[in-house]
Amino acid sequence: MSSTQPQYVQDRYGFSHEAFYSLLNDSATDCNALCGAGNQTCFKNCVVKNKQLINTMRNYIIDTNRKETTFPHL
């Protein structure tokens, strides 16, 4: 019986899906602590905002890498 390691999926900018979901999982833990047990509306809003923030950070990384590749003097 052979075991297989989960494939490490990474986009061309070095931002892995594992990193994204790890950040999202950490933010969900933080949101749970912030909102308290049972406050689903607060929790959902918090996770959505954090997901948007994570995507913004990823887009910044992509944009920065693109500028460094295209315009190395900037």
PDB file of N, CA, C and O in Angstrom:
ATOM      1  N   MET A   1       0.844  -1.174   0.000  1.00  0.00           N
ATOM      2  CA  MET A   1       0.000   0.000   0.000  1.00  0.00           C
ATOM      3  C   MET A   1       0.891   1.239   0.000  1.00  0.00           C
ATOM      4  O   MET A   1       1.705   1.429   0.904  1.00  0.00           O
ATOM      5  N   SER A   2       0.734   2.047  -0.984  1.00  0.00           N
ATOM      6  CA  SER A   2       1.582   3.236  -1.074  1.00  0.00           C
ATOM      7  C   SER A   2       0.804   4.464  -0.626  1.00  0.00           C
ATOM      8  O   SER A   2      -0.396   4.592  -0.868  1.00  0.00           O
ATOM      9  N   SER A   3       1.510   5.344   0.019  1.00  0.00           N
ATOM     10  CA  SER A   3       0.866   6.592   0.433  1.00  0.00           C
ATOM     11  C   SER A   3       1.314   7.699  -0.511  1.00  0.00           C
ATOM     12  O   SER A   3       2.449   7.710  -0.987  1.00  0.00           O
ATOM     13  N   THR A   4       0.426   8.604  -0.765  1.00  0.00           N
ATOM     14  CA  THR A   4       0.761   9.713  -1.656  1.00  0.00           C
ATOM     15  C   THR A   4       0.719  11.007  -0.872  1.00  0.00           C
ATOM     16  O   THR A   4      -0.174  11.231  -0.054  1.00  0.00           O
ATOM     17  N   GLN A   5       1.678  11.835  -1.131  1.00  0.00           N
ATOM     18  CA  GLN A   5       1.717  13.152  -0.508  1.00  0.00           C
ATOM     19  C   GLN A   5       0.783  14.080  -1.267  1.00  0.00           C
ATOM     20  O   GLN A   5       0.683  13.980  -2.490  1.00  0.00           O
ATOM     21  N   PRO A   6       0.097  14.981  -0.571  1.00  0.00           N
ATOM     22  CA  PRO A   6      -0.719  15.950  -1.304  1.00  0.00           C
ATOM     23  C   PRO A   6       0.174  16.816  -2.181  1.00  0.00           C
ATOM     24  O   PRO A   6       1.260  17.227  -1.772  1.00  0.00           O
ATOM     25  N   GLN A   7      -0.292  17.082  -3.368  1.00  0.00           N
ATOM     26  CA  GLN A   7       0.507  17.871  -4.303  1.00  0.00           C
ATOM     27  C   GLN A   7       0.558  19.321  -3.843  1.00  0.00           C
ATOM     28  O   GLN A   7      -0.457  19.902  -3.458  1.00  0.00           O
ATOM     29  N   TYR A   8       1.733  19.885  -3.890  1.00  0.00           N
ATOM     30  CA  TYR A   8       1.926  21.284  -3.518  1.00  0.00           C
ATOM     31  C   TYR A   8       1.617  22.134  -4.737  1.00  0.00           C
ATOM     32  O   TYR A   8       2.408  22.182  -5.680  1.00  0.00           O
ATOM     33  N   VAL A   9       0.490  22.793  -4.725  1.00  0.00           N
ATOM     34  CA  VAL A   9       0.045  23.577  -5.873  1.00  0.00           C
ATOM     35  C   VAL A   9       0.434  25.028  -5.649  1.00  0.00           C
ATOM     36  O   VAL A   9       0.092  25.625  -4.628  1.00  0.00           O
ATOM     37  N   GLN A  10       1.146  25.582  -6.604  1.00  0.00           N
ATOM     38  CA  GLN A  10       1.624  26.947  -6.473  1.00  0.00           C
ATOM     39  C   GLN A  10       1.424  27.662  -7.802  1.00  0.00           C
ATOM     40  O   GLN A  10       1.724  27.119  -8.865  1.00  0.00           O
ATOM     41  N   ASP A  11       0.917  28.881  -7.726  1.00  0.00           N
ATOM     42  CA  ASP A  11       0.763  29.617  -8.972  1.00  0.00           C
ATOM     43  C   ASP A  11       2.106  30.202  -9.392  1.00  0.00           C
ATOM     44  O   ASP A  11       3.090  30.098  -8.659  1.00  0.00           O
ATOM     45  N   ARG A  12       2.145  30.804 -10.549  1.00  0.00           N
ATOM     46  CA  ARG A  12       3.430  31.265 -11.085  1.00  0.00           C
ATOM     47  C   ARG A  12       4.028  32.416 -10.297  1.00  0.00           C
ATOM     48  O   ARG A  12       5.177  32.792 -10.529  1.00  0.00           O
ATOM     49  N   TYR A  13       3.280  32.972  -9.385  1.00  0.00           N
ATOM     50  CA  TYR A  13       3.788  34.072  -8.567  1.00  0.00           C
ATOM     51  C   TYR A  13       4.240  33.604  -7.190  1.00  0.00           C
ATOM     52  O   TYR A  13       4.602  34.425  -6.347  1.00  0.00           O
ATOM     53  N   GLY A  14       4.224  32.316  -6.957  1.00  0.00           N
ATOM     54  CA  GLY A  14       4.732  31.790  -5.704  1.00  0.00           C
ATOM     55  C   GLY A  14       3.721  31.802  -4.574  1.00  0.00           C
ATOM     56  O   GLY A  14       4.097  31.631  -3.415  1.00  0.00           O
ATOM     57  N   PHE A  15       2.446  32.001  -4.885  1.00  0.00           N
ATOM     58  CA  PHE A  15       1.420  32.009  -3.844  1.00  0.00           C
ATOM     59  C   PHE A  15       0.679  30.689  -3.928  1.00  0.00           C
ATOM     60  O   PHE A  15      -0.094  30.469  -4.860  1.00  0.00           O
ATOM     61  N   SER A  16       0.904  29.819  -2.977  1.00  0.00           N
ATOM     62  CA  SER A  16       0.318  28.485  -3.044  1.00  0.00           C
ATOM     63  C   SER A  16      -1.115  28.482  -2.529  1.00  0.00           C
ATOM     64  O   SER A  16      -1.513  29.328  -1.728  1.00  0.00           O
ATOM     65  N   HIS A  17      -1.873  27.510  -3.010  1.00  0.00           N
ATOM     66  CA  HIS A  17      -3.234  27.322  -2.503  1.00  0.00           C
ATOM     67  C   HIS A  17      -3.180  26.964  -1.022  1.00  0.00           C
ATOM     68  O   HIS A  17      -4.052  27.359  -0.247  1.00  0.00           O
ATOM     69  N   GLU A  18      -2.148  26.211  -0.633  1.00  0.00           N
ATOM     70  CA  GLU A  18      -1.990  25.849   0.767  1.00  0.00           C
ATOM     71  C   GLU A  18      -1.806  27.095   1.627  1.00  0.00           C
ATOM     72  O   GLU A  18      -2.361  27.188   2.722  1.00  0.00           O
ATOM     73  N   ALA A  19      -1.029  28.047   1.131  1.00  0.00           N
ATOM     74  CA  ALA A  19      -0.822  29.294   1.878  1.00  0.00           C
ATOM     75  C   ALA A  19      -2.130  30.057   2.010  1.00  0.00           C
ATOM     76  O   ALA A  19      -2.438  30.584   3.078  1.00  0.00           O
ATOM     77  N   PHE A  20      -2.902  30.119   0.927  1.00  0.00           N
ATOM     78  CA  PHE A  20      -4.183  30.826   0.954  1.00  0.00           C
ATOM     79  C   PHE A  20      -5.115  30.207   1.988  1.00  0.00           C
ATOM     80  O   PHE A  20      -5.682  30.917   2.818  1.00  0.00           O
ATOM     81  N   TYR A  21      -5.274  28.882   1.942  1.00  0.00           N
ATOM     82  CA  TYR A  21      -6.198  28.226   2.861  1.00  0.00           C
ATOM     83  C   TYR A  21      -5.672  28.219   4.287  1.00  0.00           C
ATOM     84  O   TYR A  21      -6.457  28.232   5.235  1.00  0.00           O
ATOM     85  N   SER A  22      -4.370  28.199   4.450  1.00  0.00           N
ATOM     86  CA  SER A  22      -3.802  28.305   5.789  1.00  0.00           C
ATOM     87  C   SER A  22      -4.108  29.674   6.395  1.00  0.00           C
ATOM     88  O   SER A  22      -4.497  29.775   7.559  1.00  0.00           O
ATOM     89  N   LEU A  23      -3.929  30.724   5.594  1.00  0.00           N
ATOM     90  CA  LEU A  23      -4.270  32.069   6.069  1.00  0.00           C
ATOM     91  C   LEU A  23      -5.757  32.189   6.367  1.00  0.00           C
ATOM     92  O   LEU A  23      -6.145  32.792   7.368  1.00  0.00           O
ATOM     93  N   LEU A  24      -6.589  31.619   5.505  1.00  0.00           N
ATOM     94  CA  LEU A  24      -8.034  31.680   5.701  1.00  0.00           C
ATOM     95  C   LEU A  24      -8.438  30.909   6.953  1.00  0.00           C
ATOM     96  O   LEU A  24      -9.302  31.360   7.704  1.00  0.00           O
ATOM     97  N   ASN A  25      -7.827  29.762   7.184  1.00  0.00           N
ATOM     98  CA  ASN A  25      -8.113  28.971   8.380  1.00  0.00           C
ATOM     99  C   ASN A  25      -7.703  29.729   9.639  1.00  0.00           C
ATOM    100  O   ASN A  25      -8.444  29.754  10.622  1.00  0.00           O
ATOM    101  N   ASP A  26      -6.521  30.348   9.609  1.00  0.00           N
ATOM    102  CA  ASP A  26      -6.075  31.151  10.750  1.00  0.00           C
ATOM    103  C   ASP A  26      -7.025  32.305  11.005  1.00  0.00           C
ATOM    104  O   ASP A  26      -7.333  32.616  12.156  1.00  0.00           O
ATOM    105  N   SER A  27      -7.493  32.942   9.941  1.00  0.00           N
ATOM    106  CA  SER A  27      -8.397  34.078  10.113  1.00  0.00           C
ATOM    107  C   SER A  27      -9.745  33.611  10.654  1.00  0.00           C
ATOM    108  O   SER A  27     -10.380  34.332  11.423  1.00  0.00           O
ATOM    109  N   ALA A  28     -10.195  32.409  10.261  1.00  0.00           N
ATOM    110  CA  ALA A  28     -11.447  31.871  10.792  1.00  0.00           C
ATOM    111  C   ALA A  28     -11.326  31.628  12.291  1.00  0.00           C
ATOM    112  O   ALA A  28     -12.268  31.882  13.041  1.00  0.00           O
ATOM    113  N   THR A  29     -10.174  31.137  12.726  1.00  0.00           N
ATOM    114  CA  THR A  29      -9.935  30.941  14.158  1.00  0.00           C
ATOM    115  C   THR A  29      -9.977  32.277  14.888  1.00  0.00           C
ATOM    116  O   THR A  29     -10.577  32.389  15.957  1.00  0.00           O
ATOM    117  N   ASP A  30      -9.339  33.291  14.306  1.00  0.00           N
ATOM    118  CA  ASP A  30      -9.356  34.630  14.903  1.00  0.00           C
ATOM    119  C   ASP A  30     -10.767  35.204  14.937  1.00  0.00           C
ATOM    120  O   ASP A  30     -11.162  35.826  15.923  1.00  0.00           O
ATOM    121  N   CYS A  31     -11.527  34.999  13.863  1.00  0.00           N
ATOM    122  CA  CYS A  31     -12.898  35.510  13.806  1.00  0.00           C
ATOM    123  C   CYS A  31     -13.767  34.843  14.861  1.00  0.00           C
ATOM    124  O   CYS A  31     -14.608  35.496  15.478  1.00  0.00           O
ATOM    125  N   ASN A  32     -13.567  33.547  15.072  1.00  0.00           N
ATOM    126  CA  ASN A  32     -14.333  32.826  16.081  1.00  0.00           C
ATOM    127  C   ASN A  32     -14.055  33.398  17.466  1.00  0.00           C
ATOM    128  O   ASN A  32     -14.971  33.558  18.272  1.00  0.00           O
ATOM    129  N   ALA A  33     -12.797  33.703  17.737  1.00  0.00           N
ATOM    130  CA  ALA A  33     -12.430  34.293  19.024  1.00  0.00           C
ATOM    131  C   ALA A  33     -13.006  35.700  19.161  1.00  0.00           C
ATOM    132  O   ALA A  33     -13.455  36.087  20.239  1.00  0.00           O
ATOM    133  N   LEU A  34     -12.992  36.457  18.077  1.00  0.00           N
ATOM    134  CA  LEU A  34     -13.499  37.828  18.091  1.00  0.00           C
ATOM    135  C   LEU A  34     -15.008  37.875  18.283  1.00  0.00           C
ATOM    136  O   LEU A  34     -15.510  38.667  19.080  1.00  0.00           O
ATOM    137  N   CYS A  35     -15.728  37.035  17.560  1.00  0.00           N
ATOM    138  CA  CYS A  35     -17.191  37.108  17.534  1.00  0.00           C
ATOM    139  C   CYS A  35     -17.858  36.337  18.662  1.00  0.00           C
ATOM    140  O   CYS A  35     -18.989  36.645  19.039  1.00  0.00           O
ATOM    141  N   GLY A  36     -17.181  35.354  19.196  1.00  0.00           N
ATOM    142  CA  GLY A  36     -17.802  34.537  20.234  1.00  0.00           C
ATOM    143  C   GLY A  36     -18.625  33.411  19.631  1.00  0.00           C
ATOM    144  O   GLY A  36     -19.019  33.457  18.466  1.00  0.00           O
ATOM    145  N   ALA A  37     -18.869  32.414  20.442  1.00  0.00           N
ATOM    146  CA  ALA A  37     -19.595  31.231  19.973  1.00  0.00           C
ATOM    147  C   ALA A  37     -21.031  31.583  19.613  1.00  0.00           C
ATOM    148  O   ALA A  37     -21.709  32.319  20.330  1.00  0.00           O
ATOM    149  N   GLY A  38     -21.474  31.043  18.491  1.00  0.00           N
ATOM    150  CA  GLY A  38     -22.870  31.188  18.106  1.00  0.00           C
ATOM    151  C   GLY A  38     -23.232  32.442  17.346  1.00  0.00           C
ATOM    152  O   GLY A  38     -24.366  32.565  16.884  1.00  0.00           O
ATOM    153  N   ASN A  39     -22.309  33.382  17.199  1.00  0.00           N
ATOM    154  CA  ASN A  39     -22.627  34.614  16.473  1.00  0.00           C
ATOM    155  C   ASN A  39     -22.245  34.428  15.006  1.00  0.00           C
ATOM    156  O   ASN A  39     -21.198  34.895  14.557  1.00  0.00           O
ATOM    157  N   GLN A  40     -23.112  33.737  14.271  1.00  0.00           N
ATOM    158  CA  GLN A  40     -22.814  33.363  12.888  1.00  0.00           C
ATOM    159  C   GLN A  40     -22.717  34.556  11.947  1.00  0.00           C
ATOM    160  O   GLN A  40     -21.908  34.542  11.019  1.00  0.00           O
ATOM    161  N   THR A  41     -23.525  35.586  12.168  1.00  0.00           N
ATOM    162  CA  THR A  41     -23.489  36.765  11.296  1.00  0.00           C
ATOM    163  C   THR A  41     -22.142  37.463  11.406  1.00  0.00           C
ATOM    164  O   THR A  41     -21.527  37.799  10.394  1.00  0.00           O
ATOM    165  N   CYS A  42     -21.688  37.679  12.621  1.00  0.00           N
ATOM    166  CA  CYS A  42     -20.385  38.307  12.852  1.00  0.00           C
ATOM    167  C   CYS A  42     -19.280  37.447  12.247  1.00  0.00           C
ATOM    168  O   CYS A  42     -18.388  37.960  11.570  1.00  0.00           O
ATOM    169  N   PHE A  43     -19.339  36.134  12.493  1.00  0.00           N
ATOM    170  CA  PHE A  43     -18.315  35.219  12.002  1.00  0.00           C
ATOM    171  C   PHE A  43     -18.243  35.242  10.476  1.00  0.00           C
ATOM    172  O   PHE A  43     -17.160  35.340   9.899  1.00  0.00           O
ATOM    173  N   LYS A  44     -19.408  35.150   9.828  1.00  0.00           N
ATOM    174  CA  LYS A  44     -19.443  35.143   8.358  1.00  0.00           C
ATOM    175  C   LYS A  44     -18.877  36.440   7.801  1.00  0.00           C
ATOM    176  O   LYS A  44     -18.068  36.410   6.874  1.00  0.00           O
ATOM    177  N   ASN A  45     -19.286  37.573   8.349  1.00  0.00           N
ATOM    178  CA  ASN A  45     -18.780  38.871   7.877  1.00  0.00           C
ATOM    179  C   ASN A  45     -17.276  38.984   8.079  1.00  0.00           C
ATOM    180  O   ASN A  45     -16.566  39.497   7.214  1.00  0.00           O
ATOM    181  N   CYS A  46     -16.797  38.511   9.210  1.00  0.00           N
ATOM    182  CA  CYS A  46     -15.367  38.565   9.524  1.00  0.00           C
ATOM    183  C   CYS A  46     -14.564  37.718   8.535  1.00  0.00           C
ATOM    184  O   CYS A  46     -13.545  38.174   8.017  1.00  0.00           O
ATOM    185  N   VAL A  47     -15.013  36.496   8.271  1.00  0.00           N
ATOM    186  CA  VAL A  47     -14.297  35.605   7.351  1.00  0.00           C
ATOM    187  C   VAL A  47     -14.301  36.177   5.936  1.00  0.00           C
ATOM    188  O   VAL A  47     -13.286  36.125   5.241  1.00  0.00           O
ATOM    189  N   VAL A  48     -15.443  36.725   5.508  1.00  0.00           N
ATOM    190  CA  VAL A  48     -15.525  37.315   4.166  1.00  0.00           C
ATOM    191  C   VAL A  48     -14.541  38.474   4.041  1.00  0.00           C
ATOM    192  O   VAL A  48     -13.838  38.580   3.036  1.00  0.00           O
ATOM    193  N   LYS A  49     -14.483  39.338   5.040  1.00  0.00           N
ATOM    194  CA  LYS A  49     -13.547  40.473   5.009  1.00  0.00           C
ATOM    195  C   LYS A  49     -12.105  39.984   4.979  1.00  0.00           C
ATOM    196  O   LYS A  49     -11.281  40.528   4.243  1.00  0.00           O
ATOM    197  N   ASN A  50     -11.795  38.963   5.771  1.00  0.00           N
ATOM    198  CA  ASN A  50     -10.433  38.430   5.781  1.00  0.00           C
ATOM    199  C   ASN A  50     -10.079  37.781   4.452  1.00  0.00           C
ATOM    200  O   ASN A  50      -8.944  37.900   3.991  1.00  0.00           O
ATOM    201  N   LYS A  51     -11.035  37.095   3.828  1.00  0.00           N
ATOM    202  CA  LYS A  51     -10.782  36.490   2.518  1.00  0.00           C
ATOM    203  C   LYS A  51     -10.490  37.582   1.497  1.00  0.00           C
ATOM    204  O   LYS A  51      -9.598  37.431   0.661  1.00  0.00           O
ATOM    205  N   GLN A  52     -11.238  38.679   1.562  1.00  0.00           N
ATOM    206  CA  GLN A  52     -10.985  39.802   0.656  1.00  0.00           C
ATOM    207  C   GLN A  52      -9.592  40.380   0.895  1.00  0.00           C
ATOM    208  O   GLN A  52      -8.890  40.727  -0.055  1.00  0.00           O
ATOM    209  N   LEU A  53      -9.196  40.483   2.153  1.00  0.00           N
ATOM    210  CA  LEU A  53      -7.869  41.000   2.489  1.00  0.00           C
ATOM    211  C   LEU A  53      -6.772  40.075   1.963  1.00  0.00           C
ATOM    212  O   LEU A  53      -5.774  40.543   1.415  1.00  0.00           O
ATOM    213  N   ILE A  54      -6.954  38.771   2.128  1.00  0.00           N
ATOM    214  CA  ILE A  54      -5.969  37.810   1.631  1.00  0.00           C
ATOM    215  C   ILE A  54      -5.847  37.914   0.112  1.00  0.00           C
ATOM    216  O   ILE A  54      -4.739  37.891  -0.423  1.00  0.00           O
ATOM    217  N   ASN A  55      -6.971  38.028  -0.579  1.00  0.00           N
ATOM    218  CA  ASN A  55      -6.937  38.185  -2.036  1.00  0.00           C
ATOM    219  C   ASN A  55      -6.251  39.483  -2.435  1.00  0.00           C
ATOM    220  O   ASN A  55      -5.520  39.520  -3.425  1.00  0.00           O
ATOM    221  N   THR A  56      -6.479  40.547  -1.673  1.00  0.00           N
ATOM    222  CA  THR A  56      -5.820  41.826  -1.946  1.00  0.00           C
ATOM    223  C   THR A  56      -4.310  41.690  -1.786  1.00  0.00           C
ATOM    224  O   THR A  56      -3.547  42.206  -2.603  1.00  0.00           O
ATOM    225  N   MET A  57      -3.879  40.996  -0.737  1.00  0.00           N
ATOM    226  CA  MET A  57      -2.442  40.774  -0.530  1.00  0.00           C
ATOM    227  C   MET A  57      -1.853  39.971  -1.686  1.00  0.00           C
ATOM    228  O   MET A  57      -0.767  40.288  -2.171  1.00  0.00           O
ATOM    229  N   ARG A  58      -2.564  38.931  -2.129  1.00  0.00           N
ATOM    230  CA  ARG A  58      -2.086  38.119  -3.246  1.00  0.00           C
ATOM    231  C   ARG A  58      -1.980  38.966  -4.511  1.00  0.00           C
ATOM    232  O   ARG A  58      -0.991  38.876  -5.239  1.00  0.00           O
ATOM    233  N   ASN A  59      -2.985  39.780  -4.770  1.00  0.00           N
ATOM    234  CA  ASN A  59      -2.960  40.638  -5.955  1.00  0.00           C
ATOM    235  C   ASN A  59      -1.812  41.637  -5.892  1.00  0.00           C
ATOM    236  O   ASN A  59      -1.213  41.958  -6.917  1.00  0.00           O
ATOM    237  N   TYR A  60      -1.503  42.130  -4.697  1.00  0.00           N
ATOM    238  CA  TYR A  60      -0.371  43.040  -4.527  1.00  0.00           C
ATOM    239  C   TYR A  60       0.939  42.328  -4.867  1.00  0.00           C
ATOM    240  O   TYR A  60       1.807  42.886  -5.537  1.00  0.00           O
ATOM    241  N   ILE A  61       1.064  41.090  -4.394  1.00  0.00           N
ATOM    242  CA  ILE A  61       2.266  40.306  -4.695  1.00  0.00           C
ATOM    243  C   ILE A  61       2.398  40.111  -6.200  1.00  0.00           C
ATOM    244  O   ILE A  61       3.483  40.276  -6.758  1.00  0.00           O
ATOM    245  N   ILE A  62       1.295  39.761  -6.857  1.00  0.00           N
ATOM    246  CA  ILE A  62       1.310  39.566  -8.310  1.00  0.00           C
ATOM    247  C   ILE A  62       1.697  40.856  -9.012  1.00  0.00           C
ATOM    248  O   ILE A  62       2.542  40.846  -9.907  1.00  0.00           O
ATOM    249  N   ASP A  63       1.086  41.966  -8.615  1.00  0.00           N
ATOM    250  CA  ASP A  63       1.360  43.257  -9.246  1.00  0.00           C
ATOM    251  C   ASP A  63       2.809  43.673  -9.035  1.00  0.00           C
ATOM    252  O   ASP A  63       3.455  44.167  -9.958  1.00  0.00           O
ATOM    253  N   THR A  64       3.317  43.478  -7.833  1.00  0.00           N
ATOM    254  CA  THR A  64       4.705  43.828  -7.527  1.00  0.00           C
ATOM    255  C   THR A  64       5.666  42.991  -8.362  1.00  0.00           C
ATOM    256  O   THR A  64       6.630  43.515  -8.921  1.00  0.00           O
ATOM    257  N   ASN A  65       5.402  41.688  -8.446  1.00  0.00           N
ATOM    258  CA  ASN A  65       6.262  40.810  -9.255  1.00  0.00           C
ATOM    259  C   ASN A  65       6.212  41.189 -10.720  1.00  0.00           C
ATOM    260  O   ASN A  65       7.232  41.150 -11.408  1.00  0.00           O
ATOM    261  N   ARG A  66       5.047  41.553 -11.199  1.00  0.00           N
ATOM    262  CA  ARG A  66       4.897  41.932 -12.605  1.00  0.00           C
ATOM    263  C   ARG A  66       5.697  43.204 -12.894  1.00  0.00           C
ATOM    264  O   ARG A  66       6.365  43.295 -13.923  1.00  0.00           O
ATOM    265  N   LYS A  67       5.632  44.181 -11.994  1.00  0.00           N
ATOM    266  CA  LYS A  67       6.379  45.432 -12.187  1.00  0.00           C
ATOM    267  C   LYS A  67       7.882  45.184 -12.151  1.00  0.00           C
ATOM    268  O   LYS A  67       8.631  45.757 -12.941  1.00  0.00           O
ATOM    269  N   GLU A  68       8.319  44.325 -11.227  1.00  0.00           N
ATOM    270  CA  GLU A  68       9.754  44.037 -11.123  1.00  0.00           C
ATOM    271  C   GLU A  68      10.255  43.309 -12.364  1.00  0.00           C
ATOM    272  O   GLU A  68      11.404  43.487 -12.767  1.00  0.00           O
ATOM    273  N   THR A  69       9.408  42.500 -12.964  1.00  0.00           N
ATOM    274  CA  THR A  69       9.794  41.764 -14.168  1.00  0.00           C
ATOM    275  C   THR A  69       9.760  42.664 -15.393  1.00  0.00           C
ATOM    276  O   THR A  69      10.649  42.612 -16.243  1.00  0.00           O
ATOM    277  N   THR A  70       8.721  43.490 -15.472  1.00  0.00           N
ATOM    278  CA  THR A  70       8.530  44.339 -16.645  1.00  0.00           C
ATOM    279  C   THR A  70       9.348  45.620 -16.570  1.00  0.00           C
ATOM    280  O   THR A  70       9.926  46.059 -17.563  1.00  0.00           O
ATOM    281  N   PHE A  71       9.390  46.215 -15.378  1.00  0.00           N
ATOM    282  CA  PHE A  71      10.089  47.487 -15.181  1.00  0.00           C
ATOM    283  C   PHE A  71      11.088  47.346 -14.030  1.00  0.00           C
ATOM    284  O   PHE A  71      10.842  47.875 -12.946  1.00  0.00           O
ATOM    285  N   PRO A  72      12.201  46.652 -14.237  1.00  0.00           N
ATOM    286  CA  PRO A  72      13.124  46.399 -13.130  1.00  0.00           C
ATOM    287  C   PRO A  72      13.722  47.661 -12.517  1.00  0.00           C
ATOM    288  O   PRO A  72      14.226  47.622 -11.395  1.00  0.00           O
ATOM    289  N   HIS A  73      13.671  48.777 -13.235  1.00  0.00           N
ATOM    290  CA  HIS A  73      14.249  50.012 -12.702  1.00  0.00           C
ATOM    291  C   HIS A  73      13.313  50.713 -11.723  1.00  0.00           C
ATOM    292  O   HIS A  73      13.742  51.646 -11.044  1.00  0.00           O
ATOM    293  N   LEU A  74      12.043  50.298 -11.622  1.00  0.00           N
ATOM    294  CA  LEU A  74      11.097  50.951 -10.700  1.00  0.00           C
ATOM    295  C   LEU A  74      11.269  50.441  -9.301  1.00  0.00           C
ATOM    296  O   LEU A  74      10.560  50.877  -8.393  1.00  0.00           O
TER     297      LEU A  74
END
